[in-house]
């Protein structure tokens, strides 16, 4: 459907959400960047910037304990534990 109407921002946002749910944030980031590049500072461009910032803020950081296990924590919590 995006191929039929490449300027449909709502479809692009839905696709990015699908990628996030599927644990493919790099693909979601690409979609948000495309919207930002196309919409600049219009409402959709600003919304894409907000969603990209939220995506990056929700990224996880993994800490390695010992040599055999890794534990993934939200970035803010991992920083507090250091």
N, C-alpha and C positions, 0 to 999 in steps of 0.2 A: 504494500500500500504506500510505503514511503517513496518507492520508485515512481508511482503514479503522480504523487504530489510532493516533491522534495522540500517544499516550503512549509509543509504542515508541521508546525512546531509541537503540537500536542501529541502527534504520533511519535515524533522523535523523543519527547519526554517519556512516553509510555515504553518505547524501546529501551531507553536508558534504564528505566526502573526494572524492566525485565532482566537486563544484564546485571544490575546490582543484585537482584534476587537470585540470579544464577551464579553469583560469586565471580563475576567477570567485570570488576570495576574499571579495568583499563579500557574496555569497550564503551562503557557508560561515559567515561571521561572524554573519549573521542567524540561521542555524540554531543555532549554538552559543549565542547569546543567548537564543533561545527555550527551549533546554534549561536554561540557567542560571536563567531566570525561573521555569520550572516545577518544577525539582528543587531549587532553592536550594542548601543545603549537604549534600544527600545525595550518595552516591557518584557518581551520574551528573552532578549539577551540578558537582561538583569536577572530574570528568573533562572536562566541557565547558570549564571555566575553563582547565584545562591545555592543551587543544587550541587554544583561542582565543589563549592566550599564545604557543604555538608558532607559530601562524599569523602572528601579528603579528611575531614574532621573525624569521621567514623572509621577511618582505616585502623587496622589493628597492628600492634607491635608485638612481636614474639620475643620472649626472653628464654634463653637456654639455661637450664639447670642441670648441672653435671654434663655428661657427655652423651646421654642417651634420650633425654626427654626435652620437649619444648612446650611451653605454655603460652598461648596467645591471650593477650589482655587488651582491652581498649587502651588507646594511646595515653589518655589522661591518667588512667589507673596505673599503667606501667611506669609512667614518669614519677608518680607519687611513691612507688615501691622502691625506687632506686636510692 
